[in-house]
């Protein structure tokens, strides 16, 4: 039995690398389900719901009133989510570890999973992330491929948030690709195109 509610799409290519879809704050797993077909048609996909109730929906971790990350909660939630991902993979017959696709709050959680559990994921696509931790974990990521896509006009991020995360996880050993698009916080057509192209070599 898993700790997280999720939606599952069995896809058509069971040999493909599965996708793990993580939504933004105040949302649900249903928001991410359509992305699977747009990014990797035929791949298995699991859209997971965050465990923290937040603003009428859910999030993967809590924030303080000033919007800063509650790192203690993030660590606890990341550990619980990692256990759920392993259990889902066994139950659904994943042939290989999944690639996380996270947006906003979900992208921060996906980055935390990459940093904390280097064998859990085959890679990660991070739309509009920022660094999960003030001090990075003492972990080697072993060249895990990570794609980071930022919005230059993102009103919910400070300039350089994604670039700083890219530098930090690259220092930990990840194989990082970083793009800055002339857009805001939402995922757009250019995000999807870049992510599809990047995913092709991994699936």
N, C-alpha and C positions, 0 to 999 in steps of 0.2 A: 504494500500500500504506500503510495507516494504522499508527500507532505503538501503538494501543490496541485491545484486544479489545472487541467490543461485540455486543449483540443488537439486531436491527432489526425494527420492526413497520411495515409499509407503510401501515397504516390504510386508510381508505376515502375520506378527503377530502384529495386531494393539493394542493388550493389552501389548505388550512389551514396555519397556522404550525406547523412541527415542534417536538417536544419533545426536549430533551437531558437525560437523566436521570443524575444523579451520586449514587452511594451513599455510605453512611457508612463509617467506618474498620473494618477487620476483616471487611468484607462483600464482596459481589460485585454485578455488574450485575443478576443475577437478582432481587435484593431489590427493585429499583426498577421492574421490568417491569410488575407489576400496577397501579402508580400511573397509568400512561398512560391506561388505560381508565376509571379513576375520575375523572381530572382533565379529560381531553379526548378523549372517545370519537370515533374516526374520524381523529384526527390521526396523522401519521407520528410515530414515536418511536424514538429511539436511546438505549439504556441502555449506558453506557460503563463499562468496568472500570478502576479506578485502576491505575497502573503500579508502585506501591510495595508489595511484599509486607508484610503487617502483621497480626499476631495471628491467623494461620490463614486470613486472607483478604487483602484488598487495601485500600490507601488511595490518595488522590490526591497526598499529600505526606507527608514524614516529620516526626515530632516528636522533640524532645529528651527525655531521661529525666524531666525535670520537667514534661512534657506541653506545653511551650511550642513554638510553631511554628518549624520550621527554614525561615526565610524564603529562604535561598539555594536550598534544594531546592524550595520552593514556586514560586519564580520560574522555575526550570528546568522543573519539571513543568507549570506553566501554559503556558509557551511551546510545549512539546511537545503538550499537549492541544489548544491552539488550532490548531496545524497539522493535527492529526487531525480536528478538527471541520470544518475547511475541506475536507479531503479526503473525509470522509464525505458532506458536503453535495453535493459535485460528483458522487461516485459514486452517491448515492441520489437525485439530482435534486431537492434542496430548492428550492422555489419562492421561499423567503425565509429569512433567518437564523432559527435556532431560538430558542426560549425555554428557558433552563436551569431545571431543577427539581432542587435539591440538598438533601440531608439531611446535617446534621452536618458531617463532613469534606468531603463533596461540596458542601455549602452554602458552606463557606469557600472551596473552590476556585471555585465558581460566582461568588462575590463577587469573587475575584481576577481572573477572566476579565472581568467587567464593568468593573473598575477599570483593567485593563491593556490591554484590546482592545475599545474602545468600539463598533466596527463588527461584532464577531463575533456578538453576540447581539441578539435583538429584545426581550429582557427576561429576568427571572429571578425564580423563586420560591425563597426561602431558608428552609428549615425548620431551626431551632436553629443559626443561624450565630454566628460572632464575627468580629471584624475580622482580615483576613489579615495586615496589615502594621502594624508599630509606627509607621511614617511612610508616609502615603498617597502613591501615585504622583502625579506632576504631569500629570494627564490630565483632560480634559473629557469627561463621559459623555453629553452631549447629550440630556438628558431621558429616558434609558432607563428604562422602568418596572421597578420592583423591589418585590416583596412580601416582607416579613420577618415570620415568625411565630415567636415565642418561647414557651417554657413557663415560667410563673412558678415552678414547683417543680422545674425542671430541675437535677438533681444534677450534671450535667456542664458546667454553665455558671455563671459568676458573675452576680449580679444586674446587669441593665443592659447585658449584652454586646450583645444585638440592638439595643437603643436607641442605643448608641454607634455601631454600624455604620451604622444608619439615618441618624444625623446626619452621619457622615463622608461617605457616598456621596451624600447630598443636597447637601452642600457642593460635591461634585465635579460636580453637575449632574443627578443621577438624580431621577426622579419616584418617590418612595418612599412606600409604604404599610406601616405597622407595626402588628402586633397582638401583644398579650400575653395568652396563654390560661392558665387555671388548671389546668395539667397539667404533666407531666414531659418527659422527653427524646423519647419515642416520638411518632410521627405518629398522631393520632387523628381521629375523625369531624369535629370542629370545624375542624381544620387543613384537611381535604379540602374541606369546605364553603366555607371562606373562599377557598381557592385556586381552586376551580371558579368561584366568583362573580367573582373578580378576573381569571381567564384569559378569561372569556367575551368581554370587550371587545377582547382582543388576537388571538383566534383567527379 
